[in-house]
Each structure stands twice: as structure tokens, then as C-alpha cells.
Amino acid sequence: MDILVIKFGTASITRPNGEPDEHIIEDIARQVAELHPRYRVIIVSSGAVGAGKGSIKRYNGSLSQRKAAAAVGNPVLVGLYARHFAPHGIPIAQSLCERGHFADRSKFLQLKETFETLWKSGIIPIVNENDVISDRELKFSDNDELATLLAAGFGAKALLLCTSLGGLLNETGEIVSRVEDVNRAFEWVRAETSSLGLGGMTSKLTFAKLAVSMGIEVSIFGMKQENGILRALDGTSGTAFTARDVAVSARNRWLASGGLSAGHIQVDAGAAKALQKRKSLLAVGVTGFSGDFAAGEIVEIVTTPDADEAGEPNVIAVARTRVSSTDLKKNGAAKNLEVAHANDIVIL
């Protein structure tokens, strides 16, 4: 069966005071129960902090208080999902993930094997970040990223991202039904973000771009629309993003799912074009790098910005290096030095 990842943001499943909205969770259970016989479902759910912050005295939103609120709220949130899936005969399991689960392939495969075991027993995993112990530097940027890493690493058929907006809005405030080019969609983004959640539309578009590059169908939808999940899956609600027609190996799906990037390697335009043609990365095309990485670690490959253009370098690929940053610094002048082999490079 195909894998389906559905992510629910804080604002999409909570009341204005941050408490979980049981009516929405009940509706989620009803719709997912219809899909359950046809898909291996992963639900990535925010809302733990909102569910638990009322128990924290003098809550002010500090990092330690958010961790404490998540510790209280996670079992509350999972309990609500369990209660509303129970009438459909579907048990659920809690899975708290950390970035390290994606950075180390052996840990990632253990995570995948656990999910496979759950699915064989008809159990749906409810996933959230392990906020209680996640270090600030190692945190996922938000659950949009976590959901995308799961979808990319597991080779999901589709990724559905739920938002209170119901989809991507154009300049007149109407939902865009389909997006062929994700890069152009950033033009419509407004500087909105929930007071409860961390992510906004820019976050969703950033990770939608990664997902569609891996051949995963993406939809940004809302629960305010009737049968929002079911309709998002068939493209009749929210905003659908056209996936690229690509074939990616399981190993390269894991590479592209991110893990912990140990650094950046900046390349010139010629090297960028060569990579698009599935060539290896040679030192001759490297214009700079950052980070302290060893041979075999994962790095992001970025383009060199034009001198007359402002902005951040664009991430075009991830790669497993064949040289360390120390070796690259010492031997970068050796033009045929292979920095990363084509088989270890995934174009984004």
C-alpha cells in the first residue's frame, strides 16, 4: 500500500486559547478511517504545547516552559486521538522523533521498521518532535519539516499539510487550486504566522518544494472545508502541487530527507549545470565551503550568488562527501579531486 503523511498544525486543530478542538480531531479520525484500508498513514500532529501550557504556572513561552508544556500536552493530545479513533476500530501509537533519527541511517531504518510493524497491525502512528530533550540547534524548524522528512525518507505517495488558511492564497485572497512551479508560489506568501505555532506558509512552500522534487504529491488544505482531508487527496480542496516525475532509490530518499547537514559546499554555475546532468562534484567547481565535516558526512550543495544579486545561496542538492573539510581546504586546488560522487548526490 502507498504511504500517506498528513500533518496538522497547531492553529488548525486548536481553539483560540490553544486547547485541542475535539470536534476537529473527531473529524480527522472519521476521514482518516476511510483512507486507512487503502493507505499506510502517518499523522504528524502539532498542538502538544497548546494542550499542556495551561498546566504550567506563569507560562510565558520560554524554551524550557514550552518543553514542559509539551511533556504535559503530548499524552493529552495522543489520548484525544486514541479516543476518537477507537470507535473506528483503529489503535494509534505515539512516536516522538528527533533529528538524530534521520541523520544516522541505521537509526532511520530502525524507525522505518517500527512503523512497518505498526502498520502490519493496523496501527496509525501519531508523530511529534521530542520537544522535551531536543536541543535548540538540533530541533526541526517545525512539524512541516518533520512531516516532509518522513514523507521523503519513507517514499510516501502524498504529503498533506493542514493549515488554518485552507490553502495557498493569491493576491486577492482566493485559494490557488494548483501550483505547477513552487518557486513562483512564494510570490503570494504573506507574512502571517500563528501565535501558537511556529510555521507559516513560507515554511510549507519550502518543504513542499523538497517533497515535489522527490516525486511526492503535496496538498496544502484546511479542516474548515467539508471532508477536507478526503478532498485534498483527490485534488478538489486546498492547493495541490504537481510532483516531478522522478525515480529515487531508497538510499537517496534518505539522503534527501535531510538528516543533520554537517556543512555547505558552494559551487559555481558550471558545476551546478554538471550536477543537473548527474555528474560528480569536482573541486574545480567548488567556490567555497562552511562547516567542519568528515568524509562520508552529509552536506548541502548551494549555488554561488551572482555578485549583483542579494539574497541567500540556493540549496540545489544534498550529498555525501568523499573528502573532509580539512582535505578540501588542503587539496582544493587539485582540480580533479572528487568531492562527491554522482551516486551520492541528490538534486533537489
N, C-alpha and C positions, 0 to 999 in steps of 0.2 A: 504493500500500500504506500501511497505517497505521503510525505511528511508535510504537515501544515503547522506553521508557527503563528500564533495570534498574540499580539502584545496590547495590553490595556494600560493606558497612562493614568496617573493619579486623578486628574480632573475628570476623566471620562467615566470613572466608576465610584466617585465620591460625591457627597453633598458639599455645599459651600463651606461647611465647618470642618471638612476634611474626613469625616467619618464615612466608611463604606456605605454605598447605597445598595441595600439588599435587593431592591426591585431590579436593579441593573444586573447584579450578579445572578439572580434567578433567571433573567432573560438570557444571559450568557450561557448558563447551563442548559437551558432549553434548546438554543440554537446549536451549540456545540454537540449536544446529544444527537442531533440529526446528522451531523457530519461524522460522528465517532465511528460508525460502521465502515466508512469509506476512507478515513484518513488516520494516520498516526499523529495525534495532536499534541502540541506543546503550548501551554499557556504561560506567557510571561506577564506577570501582574505587578504593577506598582500599587501603592496605597498603604503599605505597611506603616510608614511613618505617620500618615494621617490617622490610621486606625489606633495607633498607640500613643500619640503625643498628649492626649487628654490625661493619661496616667502619670506623666512626668511633671513634677512640681515646678512651677515658674518656668515653663517651657519657653525658650527664646530662639530656638532654631539653630543652636550651635552644633558643630560636628558631633561632639560627644552626646549631646541630647538627641540628635537625630538617630545616632546608633542605638541609644537606649530606647527611643520610641519605636524603632524598627524591631528591636528584640521583643517588645511587648506586642507590637502590632502584627508581626508575621503569623503567629499562631492564631490570632483572632481572624485575620484575613483568610488563612487556609481553612479554618473552621467554617467560615461562611461558604466558601466554595464547596467543601465537603457536604455541608447540609443541603445545598441546592442541587448538587449532582446526584445525591443519594436517591431521590425519587425516580431517577432515570436508570438506576442500577449501575452507575459508573463510580468506582472508587477513584480518589485522587491521592497524589503523593506530593510532598514538598521537596523541592530541590533548591538549595541555596548555593549559588555559583560564585566563583572568584575568577579573576583574570588568569591566575595560575593554571586553572583547568584548561585554558585554551593555549597557553604558552608552551606547555610541555605535551608533546604528542601522546606519550603513554598515559598521562592523566586524562587527556581528551578522549582517548579510546576507552578508558575505564568509564568515563561519563556517558559515552555513547552506548556502551554495553549495558550499563544500568538502565538507561532509557529503553533500550530494546527489550530488556527483561520486563519492565513495567508495561510496555505496550502489549507484549505477549499475554499478559494477564488482564488486559482490558483497562489498565490504569492510566489516567492522564496526569502527567507531571505539571505542577504549578511551580514556576521558576521565578526566583527573585535573586538579586545580588545579596551576598552575605555581608550586609552592612556592618554587622557587629564587629567583625575583625578586619574588614577591607581597609588597607592603608590608603591614605589620601591620594598618593601618587599612583596607586595600582587600581583605583576604582574605575569601573566602567563610566563613561561620560554620562550615561543614563541608560534606562532599560531599552531604549531604541537600539543602542549598540549591542546590548546583551542578546536581544531577540535576533538581531541581524547576524551576530557571530554564530548563534545556534543554527539559524537557517542556512548560512553559508557552509558551516562545518559539517552539518548533517545532510546537506544536499536536498533541502526542502523544495517542494513543488511551488509553494506560495508562502508569502510573508504578509500578514495583515497587521497594520499599525492603527490602533484605535485612538482617536483624538476628539476632544470636545467640539472642535470646529466642524467635524464631519467630512473633511477632505481638504484639498488644497484650494484656496480661494484666489480668484483672479483679481484684477484691479477694480472691478465693480462689485466685489464681494460674493460672486457666484462660484459654486464648486466646479472646478475643472474636471470633466469626466474622464479624460485620458491624457496622458503625457507620453510623448514618444521620445523626447530628449530631456533628460533630467536636468542638464545644465541650464537649459532655458527656464526651467521651472523656478529657479532661485530668484528670478526677476520679480516673482509675485509674492515673495515672502515678506511678511510684516514682522515688526519687532515685538511679537507677542510671546509671552510665556506665562504659565500658570504660577500663582503664588504658592501652590502646593507642590508642583512637580518641578523637575529640572530641565526637561526638554521642551523645545518648541518645534515649529515647522522646519526651521533650518536643520535641526538635528535629524528629523525624519527624512528630509530630502538627501542629506549626506549619506545616510545609511541605505536609503532606497537606491542611491546610485551604485553603492557597492553590491547590493543584492541583485539588481538587474544585470550588472556586469557579469555575475555568476550564473545567469540564466534563470533567476528566480523571479516569479511573478510577484509584484508588490501592489498592495492597495492601501491607501490611507482612507479610513472610513470613520463613522460615528455610530454610537448606540442610540442616538435620538431618532434615527430613521428606523422604521419598522423592519424587522428581520435584517438589521444592518450587517451582521456577520455573513449570513447566507447570500445576501445580495452583493456584498463586497467581493465574495469569492467568484460570483458569476459575472462581475463587472457592471452591475446595474445600480450600484450605490457607491458614493465616495469617489476617489480618484484612483484610476488604475494606471500603472506604469508598465510600459512594454518592456519585456525582458529580452536580452540579447540571446540569439541562437548560438549557444556555445556548448561544448562538451568539456567538462573539467574533471580530472581524476580526483579520487577521494583524498589523496595526499595533498594535491594543490588546493582543494577546497579548504583543507585545514590551514594551509599556509595563508590563504586569502582571508580566513576568518579572523586574522589579526594576531591573537596572542599578545605577547609583550614585545613591542618593537624596541630593539636594542639601540637603534640609531637611524640616521638618514644618510643616504648617498645621493648627491646631486649630480645630474647628468646633463650634457648639452643636447641640443636639438638633434644632432646626428645619431647619438646613442639612443635617444628616445624613439626615433624612427626605426632603428635597428631592432629594438626590443619589441616593437609592434609587429615586426616580421619574424618574431620568435628566434632572435639571435641572442647569444650570450652577451653579458656585460663585460667589456674590457676596460682596463684602466685608462685607455686613451680617451674614453668618453666621459670620464669622471671629472667634474669640476670642483668637487669639494665633498666633505662628509662631516657628520657630527655624531657624537656618542662614542662609547667605549665598548666595542663589540668584538667577540671572538669569532673565529672561523666556525661556521655552522649555525650561527645565530640569525634571527630574522630581522631584516631592516626594511624600511620603506625607501623606495626609489622616487625621487622628486625631480622635477624639471628645473632648470636654471631660469629664473625670471629674466625677461628682457630688461636691458638697462633703463629703458624709458617707460617701463611699466611698474606700477606699485602693486603691492599685494603679496600674499604668501606663495611660496613654491607649490606647485600642484603635484599631489601624490599620484603617480601613474602606475605603480606596481609595488608588490612586496616580493622579497627574495631571501633565500637562504644563502649567506655569503660563503665563499670558498677561501677568503682571507680575513684576517683580523684587521681592526682599525690600525693597530701598530704596524702590521705588514704593509697595509695600504699607504700609510704615511712614509714608510721607508722605501717602498718599491713602486710607488705610484708612477714614477717616470718610465717604468718598463711598460711600453705601450701594449704588448700582447698579454700582459698579466690578466688572467681570467678572474674577475671579481665575483661573478655569479654565473653559473651555467644556465643555459636556456631552460632546462628541465626543472630548475629550482626557482624560476621566476613566474609569477602570476600577474598578468596585466589586469588592471582594474578599469 
